[in-house]
Amino acid sequence: MGPAYLKLGQFLATRPDVVGVVLARDLESLQDRLPPFPQSEAEAVIATSLERPLAQVFASFGPPVAAASIAQVHRGEVERDGMRHPVAVKVLRPNVASRFRRDLSDFFFVAYKAEAYSPEARRLRLVEVINTMSRSVAIEMDLRLEAAAMSEMAENTSGDPDFRVPAVDWDRTTHNVLTMEWIDGIALNDHARLREAHVDMPDLGRKVIQSFLRHALRDGFFHADMHPGNLFLDEAGRLVAVDFGIMGRLGAKERRFLAEILLGFITRDYRRVAEVHFEAGYVPAHHSVENFAQALRAIGEPIHNRTAEEISMAKLLTLLLEVTALFDMRTRPELILLQKTMVVVEGVARGFDPKLDIWKIADPVAREWIERNLGPIGRIQGAMSGASELARHMSGLPMIASRAIAVLEQLETMTREGLTLSPETIAAMGRSEGRKSRWRTIALWVLAAIFVGILIAIRQL
């Protein structure tokens, strides 16, 4: 199986409550313990990409320490200011792009066939789901874009107490190679080391969920591949994320909808949650808000004030699919990465704290965003932003007015003197009419020939 199938396996590994504990543990090996490609190939890729011999780039370059579906990571050292500094060097797997294209063609084949024969598949927009995956994979194949995502997220999270991003070494980063700060930490899929270090597991689950929600709501830019193999815990107790190949973005409207939906479920205000779905266009307007609120209550009440171990995610997902079908809700491509990441993050946090209450953990982040953006301060800032936008449009009014006057003057001239065509325009129209005339003549001769043929055939009969 190719790399796209491995991505699917990584996703399923975070949900033992859906696929079973034994299968999930087997699938965890897909997160960072795949067979590496040869050291000589990695060194050749680096030398070719950086256009320098390996010895001129790194003071030392070791064997792979982790291997995943897209790339593998080596530990190296660089000399800076007379000292050696450890770095992580990510090298793209050879021919991985062509293998992904092959996998995606398989997925597209299945999606097209499913939509051709199944109304449910058309409602879920399987082809568009694969399209979204295809676009994210194309970005993931260029490590320069991953480095840019790391840089952007580092700026966004510079003040976060529980989360940080490794620094990028831009001088040693290309399309196929990404060099970054080496992270000394414990991988979140190494539960044994976490227990040996006496890590507060429930608090770790809180950090995972709140960090993700904070990035999605506050920044509109979030890590969309947060399986445990991509997360580390450093000595300061902060989460450190790696592998920024798949990132998600949310616009201002989507962030407001997400925050209000979360807070509505937390406060059990199902009517408001239903209204937000209609405002966002997630539910077709011909349905009843009251009926949808009733369906949301059927989803929310059984899991309210329940711990994670008391909730069957498999049953919950089944109910969600039934409700979305009942109310003709179609897949929203702009929310696919968000929904997928929320499922993964909740699964990761559940692994650290079986008694996890996701609503209680999400409450402070959702409330903080709503108070900041929809409260008095947010309204003042929104008004200031609107005034600035209005001023920008007002500055263009003189130009718009002058263009409008010019158009009106031309219309007045045309009304008074009639429409005047340039010689070039008349010649072009003549050529166009000549071509049409020739084609009409040819068509008439073809019809005449067919008619004569029919008459001959009738006489022979």
Residue pairs with C-beta under 8 A, 6 or more apart in sequence:
1 103
2 99
2 100
2 102
2 103
3 69
3 70
3 93
3 96
3 99
3 100
3 103
4 69
4 100
4 103
4 104
4 106
4 107
4 133
4 137
5 103
6 30
6 34
6 68
6 69
7 69
9 27
9 30
10 27
10 30
10 31
10 69
10 225
10 227
10 229
11 227
11 340
11 343
11 344
12 18
12 19
12 23
12 24
12 27
13 24
13 25
13 27
13 28
13 30
13 31
13 227
14 24
14 227
14 228
14 343
14 344
14 347
14 348
14 351
15 24
15 313
15 343
15 344
15 347
16 23
16 24
16 25
16 347
16 351
17 312
17 313
17 314
17 347
17 350
18 313
18 314
18 317
19 27
28 189
28 228
28 229
30 68
30 69
31 68
31 189
31 227
31 228
31 229
31 230
32 66
32 67
32 68
32 187
32 189
32 229
32 230
33 66
33 67
34 67
34 68
34 69
35 67
36 63
36 64
36 67
36 72
37 67
37 72
37 93
37 94
39 63
39 64
41 94
42 64
42 72
42 74
42 91
43 54
43 61
45 91
45 92
45 94
45 176
45 177
46 54
46 57
46 61
46 89
46 91
46 176
46 177
47 53
47 54
47 57
48 176
49 174
49 175
49 176
49 177
50 57
50 172
50 174
50 177
54 61
57 78
57 172
58 76
58 77
58 78
58 87
58 89
58 172
59 76
59 77
59 78
59 79
59 84
60 76
60 77
60 84
61 74
61 76
61 77
61 89
62 74
62 75
62 76
63 74
64 72
64 73
64 74
65 73
65 74
65 75
66 72
66 73
66 229
67 73
68 229
68 243
69 93
69 96
70 92
70 93
70 96
70 140
70 141
70 245
71 90
71 91
71 92
71 93
71 96
71 143
71 178
72 90
72 91
72 93
73 88
73 89
73 90
73 91
74 88
74 89
74 91
75 86
75 87
75 88
75 89
75 182
76 86
76 87
76 88
76 89
76 179
77 84
77 85
77 86
77 87
78 84
78 85
78 87
78 169
78 172
78 179
79 85
85 182
86 182
87 169
87 172
87 179
87 180
87 181
87 182
88 166
88 179
88 180
88 181
88 182
88 183
88 242
89 172
89 177
89 178
89 179
90 143
90 177
90 178
90 179
90 180
91 176
91 177
92 141
92 143
92 175
92 176
92 177
96 141
97 141
100 137
100 141
104 130
104 133
104 134
104 137
107 130
107 133
108 127
108 130
110 126
111 121
111 126
111 127
111 129
111 130
112 127
114 121
114 126
115 121
115 122
115 126
115 127
120 325
123 324
123 325
123 328
123 329
123 330
123 331
124 330
124 331
125 330
125 331
125 333
128 331
128 333
129 331
129 333
129 336
131 333
132 333
132 336
132 337
136 224
136 245
136 246
136 337
139 145
139 146
139 245
139 246
139 247
140 146
140 245
140 246
142 175
143 173
143 174
143 175
143 176
143 177
143 178
144 173
144 174
144 175
144 178
146 178
146 243
146 244
146 245
147 168
147 170
147 173
147 178
147 180
149 244
149 245
149 247
150 165
150 166
150 168
150 180
150 244
151 168
152 221
153 165
153 215
153 219
153 221
153 223
153 241
153 244
153 247
154 164
154 165
154 167
156 215
156 218
156 219
156 221
157 163
157 164
157 165
157 215
157 219
160 211
160 214
161 238
162 207
162 210
162 211
162 237
162 238
162 239
163 207
163 211
163 214
163 215
163 238
163 239
163 240
163 241
164 234
164 238
164 239
164 240
165 240
165 241
165 244
166 180
166 181
166 182
166 183
166 240
166 242
167 180
167 181
168 178
168 179
168 180
168 181
169 179
169 180
169 181
171 179
172 179
173 179
180 242
183 232
183 234
183 240
183 242
184 234
184 235
185 232
185 233
185 234
185 235
185 240
186 193
186 194
186 197
186 199
186 232
186 233
187 193
187 228
187 229
187 231
187 232
188 194
188 204
188 208
188 228
188 229
188 231
188 232
188 233
188 348
189 227
189 228
189 229
191 351
194 201
194 204
194 233
195 201
199 233
201 352
201 353
202 352
202 353
202 355
202 356
204 233
204 352
204 353
205 348
205 349
205 350
205 351
205 352
205 353
205 356
205 361
206 349
206 353
206 361
207 239
208 226
208 231
208 239
208 345
208 348
208 349
208 352
209 345
209 346
209 349
209 358
209 361
209 362
210 361
210 362
210 364
210 365
211 239
212 222
212 223
212 226
212 341
212 342
212 345
213 262
213 362
213 365
213 366
214 365
215 221
215 222
215 223
216 222
216 248
216 250
216 255
216 258
216 338
217 255
217 258
217 259
217 365
217 366
217 369
218 369
220 249
220 250
220 251
220 252
220 254
220 255
221 247
221 248
221 249
221 250
222 247
222 248
222 249
222 250
222 338
222 341
223 230
223 241
223 244
223 246
223 247
223 248
223 341
224 246
224 247
224 248
224 337
224 338
224 340
224 341
225 243
225 245
225 246
225 341
225 344
226 241
226 341
226 344
226 345
226 348
227 344
227 348
228 348
228 351
230 241
230 242
230 243
231 239
231 240
231 241
231 242
231 348
232 239
232 240
232 241
232 242
233 239
233 240
234 240
246 337
247 337
248 337
248 338
248 341
250 258
250 334
250 338
251 334
253 280
254 280
254 334
254 335
254 338
255 369
255 373
256 373
256 374
257 276
257 279
257 280
258 338
259 366
259 369
259 370
259 373
259 374
260 272
260 273
260 276
260 370
261 273
261 276
261 277
262 362
262 366
263 269
263 363
263 366
263 367
263 370
264 270
264 272
264 273
264 276
265 273
265 296
265 300
265 359
266 359
266 362
266 363
266 366
268 300
268 301
268 304
270 293
270 294
270 296
270 297
270 300
271 289
271 290
271 293
273 293
273 296
273 300
274 283
274 289
274 290
274 292
274 293
274 296
275 289
277 283
277 292
278 285
278 289
278 292
282 329
282 332
283 292
283 327
283 328
283 329
284 327
284 328
284 329
287 327
287 328
291 327
292 327
295 323
295 326
295 327
296 323
298 319
298 323
299 316
299 319
299 320
299 323
302 311
303 311
303 316
304 359
305 357
306 357
307 354
307 355
307 356
307 357
308 346
308 349
308 350
308 353
308 354
308 355
308 356
308 357
308 358
309 354
309 355
313 346
313 347
323 329
346 358
349 356
349 358
349 361
350 356
371 377
371 378
372 378
373 381
373 382
414 420
421 429
